[in-house]
Amino acid sequence: MTPESDAPDASPAILLLDDADIGEPPLAAAAAVVDPGVVVLTCANCGAQMDERKCKLICRCGYFLSCSDYY
């Protein structure tokens, strides 16, 4: 079966965007909504929420950041 066939189960070989889709890329729009404070508290190793202890951020996986790492 070729990509040009009119079969309903055939997926297109190339996806064309409408003129309405032109503009800001979807990833940039999603990145603008994320709170920077949440990003800082997210573990770079496993993606879990890190705990704040005095001036350190510590994750349950063992990863940590000291004050000098994130200021």
Secondary structure, 3 states (H helix, E strand, C coil): CCCCCCCCCCCCCCCCCCHHHCCCCHHHHHHHHCCHHHHHCECCCCCCECEEECCEEECCCCCEECHHHHC
